Amino acid sequence: MSKVISAHAVSVDGYITGRDARPGHGLGDGGTLFDWYFDGTVPSTVFDGFKLSEASAPLFDALAARVGALVAGRKTYEDSERFGGGSPVPNTRVVVLSHTPVPSLSDQQTPATTVESAITAARDLADGRDVGLMGGGVLASALEAGLVDEIVLHQVPVLLGAGRPFFQELPQHVRLQLVEAVPAPGVTHLRYEVQR
């Protein structure tokens, strides 16, 4: 069965955006979280225009190639300008998790109202590949439901001080096991398995 994974660039103090994140300005003042996408010399085999470091490229491309569908929270979806009607990861479909109707969905985007139904729909769309989670709220809901297999933090050496935190309140502790740590220029890639 495919895995459910969450991979996100995050500051050392745990933020996935800076201050003032909003539609059209999705990262707020936290744009430095993605500098490592473009500061290298190795072109990504998955994302046009990305030039990663020699250490980041194989890990990042292998991870991106695993993903067959995404579940995105409504806030992430809106702040990312609805992914331009497509998906942020090439050759994937997006399930938008929202408790209210989502206007203007494209044929690459599907609505869902619970994290369980969103992950089920994404698994159906993923064609045997993994399901990626986008957004802190989606991750928290999926962790609470016991549906997450891996968390990958692309930890950027910056303290943003404020913004949208990646990890939100959970009703109980979630134990993780570090299975891979890859230091690279401008980022450290940390892959954890969720312990059940």
VOGU-3710 file (C-alpha; in Angstrom, 3 decimals, decimal comma):
1> mskvisahav> 0,000/0,000/0,000  1,186/3,522/-0,685  2,554/5,631/2,136  1,253/8,935/3,455  4,090/11,428/3,751  4,501/15,054/4,635  7,559/16,875/3,335  8,026/20,567/3,867  10,667/23,257/4,079  10,660/24,549/7,635
11> svdgyitgrd> 12,671/27,059/9,636  14,663/25,912/12,651  11,965/27,452/14,857  9,262/25,453/13,070  7,601/27,896/10,665  6,491/27,095/7,099  5,759/30,730/6,246  6,956/34,064/7,512  4,775/36,913/8,706  1,812/38,130/6,630
21> arpghglgdg> 1,196/34,997/4,532  -1,902/35,467/2,369  -3,200/34,736/-1,139  -0,675/36,000/-3,668  1,981/36,212/-0,966  1,901/32,620/0,284  5,212/32,616/2,158  4,816/36,039/3,728  8,319/37,251/4,512  9,607/33,653/4,677
31> gtlfdwyfdg> 10,795/33,283/1,077  14,257/32,213/2,225  12,766/28,800/3,063  13,041/27,898/-0,626  16,400/29,415/-1,594  17,948/25,932/-1,639  15,673/25,029/-4,590  17,672/27,407/-6,780  21,133/27,817/-5,199  22,727/24,652/-6,602
41> tvpstvfdgf> 24,098/23,444/-9,905  22,165/20,189/-10,421  18,910/20,566/-12,396  15,962/18,760/-10,845  14,646/15,836/-12,874  11,121/16,520/-11,562  10,763/20,312/-11,319  11,648/22,569/-14,238  13,844/25,460/-13,140  15,006/23,959/-9,852
51> klseasaplf> 18,792/23,789/-9,447  19,686/21,899/-6,320  22,962/21,100/-4,608  24,649/17,757/-5,296  23,563/16,591/-1,844  19,925/17,760/-2,153  19,128/16,781/-5,754  18,965/12,962/-5,480  17,023/13,026/-2,209  14,581/15,736/-3,321
61> dalaarvgal> 13,908/14,230/-6,750  13,453/10,704/-5,368  10,978/12,006/-2,796  9,029/14,077/-5,348  8,880/11,133/-7,766  7,237/8,980/-5,068  4,204/11,283/-4,810  1,189/10,412/-6,956  -1,384/12,715/-5,340  -1,500/15,473/-2,743
71> vagrktyeds> -3,872/16,488/0,030  -3,758/20,245/0,584  -5,511/22,209/3,272  -7,804/25,040/2,214  -5,507/27,754/3,618  -2,476/26,350/1,776  -4,582/26,023/-1,375  -5,818/29,631/-1,216  -2,465/31,155/-0,191  -0,827/29,298/-3,095
81> erfgggspvp> -3,299/30,906/-5,508  -5,075/27,571/-5,977  -1,906/26,141/-7,560  -2,851/27,921/-10,786  -5,592/25,341/-11,351  -3,087/22,478/-11,349  -0,789/20,895/-8,814  2,435/22,052/-7,155  4,047/18,680/-7,944  4,221/17,717/-11,635
91> ntrvvvlsht> 2,016/14,815/-12,745  -0,046/14,702/-9,568  -3,642/15,432/-8,643  -4,694/17,516/-5,641  -7,410/16,795/-3,093  -8,411/20,013/-1,315  -9,503/19,474/2,286  -12,118/22,027/3,332  -15,165/22,085/5,593  -16,916/24,499/3,214
101> pvpslsdqqt> -17,415/24,287/-0,568  -14,305/25,126/-2,606  -15,047/27,314/-5,622  -13,282/27,069/-8,968  -11,760/23,604/-8,692  -10,127/22,407/-11,901  -10,339/18,879/-13,297  -6,981/18,174/-11,552  -8,454/19,082/-8,166  -10,960/17,183/-6,006
111> pattvesait> -12,745/18,362/-2,832  -12,969/16,461/0,466  -14,416/17,382/3,861  -12,514/15,046/6,226  -8,873/14,064/6,345  -9,845/10,394/6,098  -11,904/10,919/2,941  -9,200/13,182/1,488  -6,474/10,559/1,972  -8,734/7,817/0,592
121> aardladgrd> -9,460/9,933/-2,502  -5,767/10,786/-2,909  -4,800/7,102/-2,671  -7,281/6,322/-5,438  -5,764/9,078/-7,595  -2,125/8,213/-6,776  -2,059/5,054/-8,889  0,000/3,103/-6,350  2,382/5,928/-5,526  2,532/7,783/-2,224
131> vglmgggvla> 0,181/10,487/-0,946  1,762/13,803/0,043  0,291/16,138/2,659  0,538/19,919/2,337  -0,031/22,261/5,262  0,262/22,101/9,018  -3,460/21,652/9,649  -3,690/18,697/7,276  -0,636/17,118/8,901  -2,050/17,596/12,416
141> saleaglvde> -5,413/16,062/11,423  -3,739/13,123/9,663  -1,406/12,509/12,634  -4,357/12,577/15,017  -6,134/10,024/12,799  -3,038/7,786/12,743  -2,662/8,039/8,962  0,885/9,426/8,530  3,827/7,134/7,750  6,702/9,604/7,214
151> ivlhqvpvll> 7,566/13,223/7,912  10,376/14,878/5,988  11,661/18,214/7,211  13,811/20,228/4,843  15,165/22,302/7,731  16,528/25,679/6,648  19,023/27,380/9,007  16,939/30,481/9,699  14,862/31,647/12,651  11,775/33,379/11,246
161> gagrpffqel> 10,425/34,350/14,655  6,789/34,324/13,505  4,550/33,061/10,742  2,528/29,897/10,289  3,882/27,012/12,413  4,194/23,635/10,740  3,310/21,609/13,800  -0,014/22,402/15,371  -1,491/21,242/18,645  -2,047/17,505/18,903
171> pqhvrlqlve> -4,116/15,663/21,532  -1,221/13,329/22,309  2,477/12,818/21,693  3,589/11,398/18,357  6,853/9,477/18,427  9,186/9,699/15,449  12,257/7,724/14,475  14,962/9,481/12,494  15,859/7,262/9,522  17,897/9,675/7,409
181> avpapgvthl> 19,722/12,973/7,898  21,396/14,615/4,914  23,243/17,900/5,452  23,358/20,071/2,325  24,150/23,694/1,498  21,369/25,856/2,921  19,271/22,971/4,237  19,370/19,756/6,250  17,034/16,990/5,108  15,575/15,015/8,022
191> ryevqr> 13,379/11,981/7,288  11,376/10,462/10,119  9,116/7,431/10,347  6,036/7,859/12,494  6,013/5,243/15,249  2,731/3,475/15,925
//
